[in-house]
Amino acid sequence: MDDVKRFFKPSKQSYFLFGPRGTGKTYWLQEEYPEALYLNLLEWDLYRRFLARPEELISVVESSLNKTQIFIIDEVQKVPELLDCVHLLLNKYRDIQFILTGSSVRKLKAKGVNLLGGRAVLKKMHPYLAAELKDRFDLEKAVRLGMLPLVWEAKDPALTLETYIQYYIKEEVHAEGLVRNLSDFARFTEIICLSQGSPLNMSNIATECQISLAATKGYISILEDMLLAHLLPVFTKRAKRALVKHPKFYYFDCGVYHSLRPKGFLDSPSEVSGFALETLVAQHLRAWIDYSKGNFKLFYWQTHTKIEVDFVLYGETGLYAFEIKNTQNPTASMLHGLKAFKEDYPIAKTYLLHRGNQRLKIGDVLCLPIDQFLRELMPDNIPD
């Protein structure tokens, strides 16, 4: 990690820093704020101490004010009651800064946390971006293993990814008491991979998992709250056609998806790698949104007649449509969705991202190698 400069920009005021485990939050904070008082709630003794008496945070902070004005609480969701103390301290001492990290928002939501009455902003940290890795970025490695710093920097990335999934996605939800039946949840995390990049049909998923529809919705909510998955809504702004209504499902990282997805003799390797490739682009676009100005949001577009665009970026300063193809030879026949979208939204910039090496333009559609696009995707800049 020492040679990777992250695009994430901190706030000068107090802020929440959310992101899945393994995205490098702790390492980045320790490098960025060496003078801060660092309280890690993953340390069992400290966790038990604050869980029993959260008000002790006040004396800890006040006794340290002669040394530092910056206080970091890592994994704050483990003791949400600490936020009442943080709020009190921010009101009492105007010059101090709190940085509160979390890898899950579930307990914070359950407690009705209001981001400290506006005294703290919300920031997010994502897995590596290709442009952060520069020459170290390898597309094939990224599609297979994802972009988590924890995995990317490991001596045995495949084993680290497997351990990450086993511990974090399966065992931690059980340890936190989020599910009653761990085997049902573990089966669900694998089966829902078959819906990766597709409009959600929760009834089908429930049937396949042999669980109730309510449990299916609850499990999806858990993955979202733990920042492990997200639902992609349909772009309906000034719609001129009848569109589908169901959101698409994506795991947050293509390596996590690739590792979790059941694979068998009848599964096409190109189909699996195709959805992993699409996920890689999705996670880059989501990170780009959080690291850029312009209040962009990410969508997909699909009509009832199955005309589709994989991703739509819409914000104050632009409208972009992207189609992802797991092919080295893009052709005009692959542009049907983008052309239809361009007819409805003439101002949109349209892209087809492919696995080849050739950069070309077919009509209004710019066809770029995915490797090139991701390497050049930086905050506030879309490659063209």
DOSEMI-183891 format. One line per field, with one value per residue: residue in three letters; x, y, z of N, C-alpha, C in turn. Coordinates in steps of 0.05 Angstrom, whole numbers. Atoms other than C-alpha are relative to their C-alpha. Example, Ala and Ser with C-alpha at 12.3 -4.5 7.8 and 13.67 -1.06 7.14 Angstrom:
2
type: ala ser
n_east: 18 -16
n_north: -24 -24
n_up: 0 -1
ca_east: 246 273
ca_north: -90 -21
ca_up: 156 143
c_east: 18 -15
c_north: 24 22
c_up: 0 14
//
This chain:
384
type: met asp asp val lys arg phe phe lys pro ser lys gln ser tyr phe leu phe gly pro arg gly thr gly lys thr tyr trp leu gln glu glu tyr pro glu ala leu tyr leu asn leu leu glu trp asp leu tyr arg arg phe leu ala arg pro glu glu leu ile ser val val glu ser ser leu asn lys thr gln ile phe ile ile asp glu val gln lys val pro glu leu leu asp cys val his leu leu leu asn lys tyr arg asp ile gln phe ile leu thr gly ser ser val arg lys leu lys ala lys gly val asn leu leu gly gly arg ala val leu lys lys met his pro tyr leu ala ala glu leu lys asp arg phe asp leu glu lys ala val arg leu gly met leu pro leu val trp glu ala lys asp pro ala leu thr leu glu thr tyr ile gln tyr tyr ile lys glu glu val his ala glu gly leu val arg asn leu ser asp phe ala arg phe thr glu ile ile cys leu ser gln gly ser pro leu asn met ser asn ile ala thr glu cys gln ile ser leu ala ala thr lys gly tyr ile ser ile leu glu asp met leu leu ala his leu leu pro val phe thr lys arg ala lys arg ala leu val lys his pro lys phe tyr tyr phe asp cys gly val tyr his ser leu arg pro lys gly phe leu asp ser pro ser glu val ser gly phe ala leu glu thr leu val ala gln his leu arg ala trp ile asp tyr ser lys gly asn phe lys leu phe tyr trp gln thr his thr lys ile glu val asp phe val leu tyr gly glu thr gly leu tyr ala phe glu ile lys asn thr gln asn pro thr ala ser met leu his gly leu lys ala phe lys glu asp tyr pro ile ala lys thr tyr leu leu his arg gly asn gln arg leu lys ile gly asp val leu cys leu pro ile asp gln phe leu arg glu leu met pro asp asn ile pro asp
n_east: 16 -17 -4 26 12 29 14 18 -7 14 13 -13 17 4 14 2 -13 11 -10 -2 -25 -20 -4 -24 6 -17 -27 0 3 -25 -20 9 3 -18 2 26 5 13 14 8 20 -5 -16 21 1 11 28 15 0 19 27 11 2 -7 -7 -29 -13 -3 -24 -23 -5 -8 -27 -20 2 -26 -17 11 27 12 7 11 12 3 23 17 26 0 11 13 5 -22 6 11 -23 -13 17 -5 -27 -1 13 -16 -26 5 -23 -8 10 3 2 14 1 19 3 28 18 25 6 3 27 19 0 11 -22 6 -26 -8 13 -13 -27 -19 8 -3 -19 -3 -24 6 -24 -18 6 -22 -17 -16 -21 -17 -12 4 26 1 29 8 -2 22 25 0 -4 11 -17 -4 -28 -7 -5 -20 -27 -6 -19 17 26 23 6 9 27 17 2 17 28 8 2 15 27 16 -1 5 29 10 -10 16 28 17 16 4 -9 -24 -2 18 -12 -23 10 10 -22 -10 21 7 -20 12 15 -18 3 26 22 5 25 -3 15 -17 -22 10 6 -25 -13 18 6 24 -5 -8 -28 -16 -3 -17 -28 -10 -3 -25 -23 -2 -8 -28 -14 -11 15 17 20 -3 27 4 0 26 3 13 1 17 8 7 -24 2 1 -16 -29 -20 -16 -29 -20 -16 -27 2 -14 19 20 -13 -7 24 19 -3 -9 3 -7 17 -4 -18 -20 2 22 -9 -20 14 13 -22 -10 21 -2 -24 6 20 -12 -15 19 10 -21 -3 21 -5 -25 2 21 22 23 8 12 -3 24 0 24 10 28 15 -7 -27 -22 -13 -27 -10 -3 5 -9 16 -6 4 -17 -2 15 -17 11 -21 6 -24 0 -22 -9 -23 7 26 13 24 24 1 6 29 9 -11 13 27 -3 -8 24 16 -16 -20 -24 -17 -24 4 -26 -2 -25 -4 -25 -21 -21 6 17 13 26 21 21 -5 -9 -28 -7 -26 -9 6 -25 -7 21 -3 -25 3 23 -9 21 8 -8 8 -17 13
n_north: -24 -23 -14 -5 -25 3 -23 -10 -26 -3 -25 -15 2 27 16 29 13 26 16 28 8 6 -21 -16 -23 -2 -7 -28 -19 -1 -15 -27 -13 13 -13 5 21 21 19 22 17 29 9 11 -13 -27 4 6 -23 -20 11 -2 -28 -17 -27 -2 -14 -29 -4 7 -22 -25 3 0 -25 -14 14 1 -9 18 25 19 24 20 19 -13 13 20 -13 -25 -19 -19 -24 -20 -13 -15 -24 -18 -11 -19 -24 -13 -8 -7 4 28 14 29 16 23 19 22 19 7 -22 13 -8 -29 -5 10 -20 -25 -19 -23 -12 -20 -26 -16 -8 17 7 29 6 29 10 23 15 -14 -6 7 -24 -2 20 -8 22 25 11 23 5 28 4 -15 14 25 -4 -25 -23 -6 -2 23 22 -7 -2 24 19 20 -15 18 10 -23 -5 21 -4 -24 7 18 -13 -25 1 21 4 -24 -5 18 -11 -25 7 -10 22 22 24 -7 16 -13 -25 7 9 -24 -17 13 2 -27 -6 7 -24 -22 -16 5 -10 19 14 10 25 21 4 13 28 14 2 14 -18 -16 -25 -19 5 -9 -29 -6 6 -21 -24 4 -4 -29 -14 7 -12 22 1 -23 3 -21 -7 -6 -28 -6 -29 -8 25 -1 28 16 11 18 -14 12 -7 21 6 3 0 -24 5 22 23 13 14 22 22 11 11 29 7 28 8 -13 -29 -10 -18 -27 -14 -8 -22 -24 -14 -10 -24 -21 -8 -16 -27 -11 -9 -24 -23 -8 -15 -26 -18 -9 -15 -23 -20 2 15 20 25 22 14 15 -7 24 -2 25 16 10 -17 -6 -12 11 -20 -28 -20 -24 -20 -28 -9 18 25 20 27 20 28 16 24 18 7 -15 -10 -13 -4 -17 15 0 -28 -4 -14 -27 -16 -6 -20 -25 -11 -12 -20 -8 -13 20 11 29 15 29 8 27 13 -2 -20 -21 -23 -9 -13 10 -20 -17 17 2 27 -1 23 -3 -5 -28 -17 1 -13 -29 -10 -14 -18 -23 3 24 3 -3
n_up: 0 -3 25 13 -10 3 9 -21 -12 -25 -7 -21 -24 -9 21 0 22 4 21 -9 -10 20 20 -7 -17 -24 9 10 -22 -16 16 4 -26 -20 -26 -11 -19 16 -17 18 -14 5 -23 -17 -27 4 7 -24 -18 10 1 -27 -9 22 -9 -5 22 -7 -17 17 18 -15 -11 22 15 0 19 27 4 19 -13 19 -11 21 -3 -20 -1 -20 -24 10 -22 -1 16 -18 -13 21 5 -23 2 22 -8 -22 10 28 16 2 24 -2 24 -10 22 -3 22 1 -9 -10 -27 -1 9 -20 -22 9 0 18 8 -21 3 20 -7 14 28 7 21 5 12 17 7 18 27 18 2 -24 2 23 16 -14 6 19 5 -5 -29 -12 5 -15 -29 -10 -4 -29 -8 -16 18 20 -12 -15 12 13 4 2 -27 -16 8 -11 -29 -3 4 -21 -26 -1 12 -12 -29 -15 -2 -21 -25 -6 -5 21 11 -18 13 16 25 19 10 16 26 13 10 25 20 11 20 26 8 3 24 12 -16 -21 -3 -27 -3 11 -18 -24 7 4 -26 -18 -23 5 14 -20 -7 23 -1 -23 6 18 -17 -16 18 5 -24 -5 22 17 25 4 21 21 9 28 7 10 5 25 15 24 5 -24 -11 -22 -26 -20 1 3 -24 3 -21 1 11 20 -11 -18 18 15 -19 -11 20 4 27 6 27 19 -1 20 -12 11 -13 -27 2 11 -23 -17 14 -4 -27 -3 9 -18 -24 8 4 -26 -13 14 -9 -27 0 19 -4 19 -10 19 -9 19 6 26 17 14 7 -2 23 -5 10 -26 -3 -25 -20 7 -19 3 -20 6 22 23 2 14 2 5 5 -5 16 -5 26 10 26 0 26 0 -9 -29 -9 2 -24 -1 21 -9 -22 13 12 -21 -14 19 -12 -14 12 -1 0 -1 -12 10 -9 20 -2 20 -6 24 -3 18 -3 -23 -23 -3 -8 -14 -16 -29 -14 4 -13 -29 -8 4 -16 -24 -10 16 27 15 24 26
ca_east: 0 59 65 -9 -36 -111 -159 -201 -202 -217 -261 -235 -294 -314 -337 -361 -318 -356 -331 -328 -273 -208 -214 -155 -191 -150 -83 -101 -123 -60 -18 -59 -68 -6 -20 -91 -115 -136 -189 -201 -265 -240 -194 -234 -215 -231 -296 -319 -299 -339 -397 -405 -392 -394 -390 -317 -302 -312 -257 -211 -219 -214 -151 -118 -136 -67 -37 -84 -148 -163 -198 -210 -259 -253 -314 -359 -421 -400 -419 -469 -481 -413 -444 -482 -416 -385 -443 -434 -359 -368 -416 -369 -303 -310 -239 -236 -247 -276 -267 -315 -305 -353 -360 -434 -491 -542 -535 -528 -593 -627 -607 -635 -568 -575 -501 -492 -542 -504 -438 -407 -408 -411 -352 -339 -277 -278 -231 -172 -183 -141 -115 -91 -51 -23 26 11 -60 -73 -142 -142 -120 -173 -230 -210 -191 -223 -194 -194 -127 -128 -129 -87 -29 -31 24 -31 -89 -134 -130 -138 -201 -229 -214 -246 -310 -312 -300 -331 -390 -411 -386 -389 -463 -474 -430 -470 -535 -560 -585 -613 -594 -523 -528 -589 -552 -489 -529 -564 -498 -478 -545 -557 -492 -534 -572 -510 -520 -593 -660 -679 -734 -739 -792 -746 -688 -730 -753 -682 -656 -715 -729 -787 -794 -788 -722 -696 -711 -679 -616 -609 -618 -562 -514 -531 -523 -456 -436 -424 -476 -518 -581 -578 -643 -672 -659 -728 -714 -761 -772 -801 -810 -841 -785 -774 -782 -738 -667 -605 -563 -487 -436 -390 -327 -318 -269 -321 -373 -325 -305 -376 -410 -425 -390 -406 -397 -456 -432 -399 -332 -343 -410 -379 -321 -369 -409 -344 -320 -386 -379 -309 -334 -393 -348 -303 -362 -389 -322 -316 -382 -361 -293 -319 -361 -427 -474 -475 -516 -511 -568 -583 -634 -678 -743 -799 -776 -707 -668 -615 -556 -512 -497 -521 -484 -528 -508 -506 -453 -467 -503 -463 -485 -441 -447 -397 -378 -334 -306 -243 -279 -335 -384 -442 -491 -472 -495 -570 -582 -536 -568 -637 -614 -582 -648 -684 -627 -589 -543 -516 -445 -445 -389 -378 -324 -292 -235 -196 -139 -172 -200 -252 -316 -379 -429 -437 -410 -339 -311 -254 -213 -236 -164 -151 -217 -205 -133 -155 -217 -199 -242 -279 -254 -287 -239 -256
ca_north: 0 46 64 71 142 138 186 192 263 275 328 384 376 313 256 185 141 81 24 -52 -86 -92 -27 4 53 38 40 105 139 119 147 210 226 202 251 227 187 121 78 11 -24 -89 -92 -136 -101 -32 -57 -87 -25 23 -25 -26 48 89 153 137 165 235 227 193 251 307 277 277 348 373 324 322 351 292 229 167 113 52 7 55 14 -37 12 62 92 126 174 209 223 246 294 323 332 366 415 429 433 468 455 380 332 262 211 153 92 35 -27 -33 17 -33 -18 56 55 15 68 123 157 226 237 277 331 354 362 306 291 223 198 130 91 40 -16 5 39 20 92 88 25 55 5 -47 -55 -121 -130 -206 -206 -154 -193 -257 -229 -161 -96 -100 -74 -130 -181 -144 -134 -205 -257 -307 -265 -324 -353 -284 -273 -340 -325 -256 -286 -341 -296 -229 -246 -310 -314 -241 -234 -293 -263 -198 -236 -213 -281 -341 -394 -386 -443 -410 -344 -377 -412 -346 -308 -359 -367 -292 -290 -320 -254 -211 -155 -176 -146 -178 -230 -241 -295 -337 -327 -347 -410 -428 -416 -451 -392 -344 -281 -240 -274 -261 -187 -187 -220 -170 -114 -144 -146 -73 -50 -86 -49 -115 -105 -52 -47 -8 29 40 107 137 212 238 167 160 84 33 11 -46 -30 -79 -58 -98 -132 -126 -149 -91 -124 -169 -214 -227 -243 -287 -327 -335 -354 -428 -459 -525 -564 -529 -459 -420 -390 -331 -316 -316 -272 -227 -211 -203 -153 -115 -114 -87 -28 -18 -13 37 81 79 100 154 183 186 216 268 331 338 296 239 176 108 73 22 28 -28 -26 -77 -102 -119 -62 -47 -4 -32 33 105 161 221 285 360 363 305 243 181 112 50 -19 -72 -128 -187 -188 -167 -148 -96 -91 -46 -102 -93 -20 -31 -9 51 75 70 108 161 169 184 225 260 297 232 210 136 85 12 -18 -82 -131 -115 -66 -22 47 66 104 73 128 167 110 113 42 37 -20 -31 -33 36 65 42 65 135 140 192 236 290 260 211 185 206
ca_up: 0 11 -62 -77 -72 -59 -92 -29 -2 72 102 146 193 230 184 180 136 111 69 70 108 70 31 69 115 176 140 105 169 207 150 142 217 254 310 323 382 351 384 349 371 340 401 448 514 487 457 522 561 517 510 586 596 532 572 587 518 546 598 547 498 550 580 511 488 507 457 398 370 324 348 306 327 283 272 310 292 344 400 370 439 432 382 438 472 406 395 465 455 388 418 477 439 372 349 355 297 300 245 254 210 197 155 168 176 203 277 264 225 279 330 287 280 247 229 293 276 215 252 212 137 104 63 31 14 -41 -64 -107 -173 -234 -238 -166 -181 -246 -278 -225 -250 -286 -317 -314 -241 -225 -258 -221 -152 -149 -124 -48 -21 30 -26 -77 -29 0 -13 -29 -58 -74 -3 27 -14 7 80 73 47 99 158 139 95 130 201 221 204 250 305 301 308 241 219 256 205 179 129 97 92 65 11 -5 -14 -68 -103 -110 -150 -206 -206 -210 -260 -272 -251 -185 -182 -107 -113 -157 -109 -49 -85 -105 -34 -3 43 50 9 73 90 20 26 95 70 14 64 107 48 32 104 109 46 10 -44 -76 -118 -183 -200 -269 -302 -312 -321 -375 -399 -470 -467 -420 -374 -326 -252 -215 -194 -211 -158 -153 -103 -87 -114 -175 -137 -83 -137 -176 -114 -87 -152 -157 -217 -250 -313 -346 -328 -384 -361 -408 -376 -306 -328 -367 -304 -265 -318 -313 -238 -243 -284 -237 -176 -212 -231 -160 -132 -185 -162 -89 -106 -156 -157 -193 -151 -200 -191 -224 -259 -314 -370 -396 -434 -430 -498 -468 -500 -448 -429 -373 -337 -338 -302 -290 -254 -255 -309 -355 -378 -398 -421 -420 -450 -427 -475 -459 -529 -565 -629 -620 -677 -697 -679 -605 -603 -606 -534 -537 -602 -572 -510 -554 -591 -526 -497 -553 -505 -475 -488 -504 -493 -510 -466 -492 -479 -542 -555 -609 -597 -649 -660 -690 -704 -639 -596 -571 -566 -515 -487 -415 -392 -421 -395 -324 -322 -345 -300 -247 -202 -243 -308 -356 -410 -481
c_east: 17 2 -26 -12 -30 -13 -19 10 -16 -14 15 -16 -2 -15 -1 15 -9 14 3 28 19 4 23 -6 19 28 2 -1 25 22 -7 0 18 -2 -26 0 -18 -12 -13 -19 2 18 -20 -3 -13 -30 -17 -2 -20 -28 -13 -4 8 8 29 15 5 26 25 7 10 28 22 0 26 20 -10 -29 -16 -4 -13 -12 -6 -22 -20 -28 -2 -11 -13 -5 23 -6 -13 22 15 -15 4 27 3 -14 16 26 -1 24 9 -13 -2 -2 -10 -3 -20 0 -29 -17 -24 -7 -4 -28 -21 -2 -11 21 -5 26 7 -12 13 28 21 -11 5 19 2 27 -6 26 18 -14 25 20 17 23 20 11 -4 -27 2 -29 -8 1 -24 -27 -2 0 -11 21 4 30 9 8 23 28 9 21 -15 -28 -24 -9 -10 -29 -19 -4 -18 -29 -10 -5 -20 -29 -17 0 -7 -30 -12 8 -16 -29 -19 -18 -2 12 23 2 -19 13 24 -9 -11 22 11 -21 -6 21 -11 -17 18 -4 -27 -22 -9 -28 1 -15 16 23 -9 -6 26 15 -16 -4 -24 8 9 29 18 4 18 29 12 5 26 24 3 11 29 18 13 -14 -16 -20 1 -28 0 0 -27 -4 -11 -1 -20 -10 -9 25 -6 1 20 29 17 15 29 13 18 26 -1 14 -18 -21 12 5 -25 -17 4 8 -2 6 -17 3 21 21 -2 -23 8 19 -13 -14 21 11 -20 1 24 -5 -20 14 18 -18 -11 21 4 -20 7 25 -1 -21 -22 -24 -11 -12 2 -26 6 -25 -8 -30 -14 6 30 22 13 26 9 1 -5 10 -15 6 -4 15 1 -18 16 -13 22 -11 26 -2 25 10 24 -6 -28 -10 -25 -24 -2 -10 -30 -11 9 -13 -28 0 6 -24 -18 14 23 25 18 25 0 27 -6 27 4 27 23 20 -7 -18 -12 -27 -19 -24 7 12 30 6 29 7 -6 25 8 -20 5 26 -2 -23 10 -22 -3 9 -10 17 -16 20
c_north: 25 17 7 26 -2 26 12 26 3 26 14 0 -30 -15 -29 -10 -28 -15 -29 -5 -6 21 19 24 4 8 29 20 2 15 30 16 -13 11 -6 -21 -20 -20 -21 -19 -29 -11 -7 15 28 -1 -5 24 21 -11 2 28 19 28 4 14 29 5 -6 23 25 -3 1 26 16 -12 0 11 -19 -27 -19 -24 -19 -20 10 -14 -22 10 26 20 21 26 22 15 18 26 20 13 20 26 16 11 4 -7 -29 -13 -30 -12 -28 -20 -22 -17 -11 23 -11 9 30 8 -8 19 27 22 22 14 24 28 18 9 -18 -7 -30 -3 -30 -6 -26 -17 17 6 -6 24 4 -19 6 -25 -27 -12 -21 -8 -29 -6 13 -15 -25 5 26 21 8 2 -24 -24 6 0 -26 -17 -22 12 -19 -11 22 7 -21 3 24 -7 -18 14 23 -4 -21 0 26 7 -17 10 25 -6 9 -21 -23 -26 7 -15 11 25 -6 -9 23 16 -12 1 27 9 -5 23 25 14 -5 12 -22 -12 -14 -26 -24 -7 -15 -29 -16 -5 -16 15 17 25 22 -4 8 30 8 -5 21 26 -2 5 30 15 -6 10 -20 -2 25 -6 24 6 5 31 7 30 5 -24 3 -28 -13 -15 -21 15 -12 9 -24 -4 -3 -4 23 -3 -25 -25 -15 -15 -25 -24 -13 -15 -30 -5 -30 -5 14 30 8 19 29 15 9 24 25 16 12 26 23 11 18 29 14 11 24 24 9 15 27 20 11 17 25 20 -6 -16 -20 -24 -21 -15 -21 7 -25 4 -27 -19 -10 15 12 15 -7 21 28 17 26 19 28 8 -19 -24 -19 -27 -19 -28 -15 -26 -16 -12 17 14 14 5 18 -14 1 27 6 16 28 18 8 21 27 13 15 23 9 12 -20 -6 -30 -14 -30 -7 -29 -10 2 23 25 21 9 13 -11 18 19 -15 -2 -28 0 -27 5 6 29 18 1 14 31 12 12 19 25 -3 -26 -1 4 -1
c_up: 0 -25 -15 12 -6 -8 21 12 27 3 22 26 7 -22 7 -25 -2 -23 10 12 -23 -21 7 17 22 -7 -9 22 17 -15 -1 26 21 28 15 22 -13 18 -19 15 -8 22 22 27 -3 -7 25 19 -8 -2 27 9 -22 8 7 -23 6 16 -17 -18 15 12 -21 -15 -1 -20 -29 0 -19 13 -20 16 -23 6 21 2 21 27 -9 21 3 -15 17 13 -20 -5 22 -2 -22 6 21 -10 -30 -18 -4 -25 7 -27 9 -23 6 -24 -2 11 14 28 3 -9 21 24 -8 -1 -22 -9 17 -5 -20 7 -13 -28 -5 -23 -3 -13 -14 -4 -19 -27 -17 -1 25 -1 -22 -14 14 -7 -22 -3 7 30 13 -4 18 30 11 6 29 6 17 -16 -19 11 14 -15 -14 -4 0 27 17 -7 11 30 6 -2 23 26 -1 -9 14 30 15 2 22 28 9 5 -21 -13 20 -12 -19 -25 -21 -13 -18 -28 -16 -13 -26 -22 -12 -20 -28 -10 -3 -27 -14 17 20 -2 27 4 -10 19 25 -5 -2 26 20 26 -7 -15 20 8 -22 0 24 -5 -19 15 17 -17 -7 24 7 -22 -19 -27 -3 -22 -19 -11 -30 -5 -14 -6 -28 -19 -24 -7 26 9 21 26 20 -1 -6 26 -8 26 -4 -14 -18 10 19 -16 -12 18 11 -20 -4 -29 -4 -29 -21 -1 -21 14 -11 12 28 -2 -12 22 19 -12 4 28 5 -10 19 25 -5 -2 27 16 -12 10 27 2 -17 8 -20 8 -20 14 -22 -3 -22 -14 -15 -6 4 -23 1 -14 25 -4 28 22 -11 23 -5 23 -10 -25 -24 2 -17 1 -8 -5 3 -16 5 -26 -8 -26 0 -28 3 11 31 11 1 24 2 -20 9 22 -12 -14 20 14 -18 12 14 -16 4 -5 -2 9 -6 9 -20 5 -17 11 -26 7 -21 3 23 23 -1 11 11 13 30 16 -1 15 30 10 -1 16 26 9 -18 -29 -11 -25 -25 -22
//
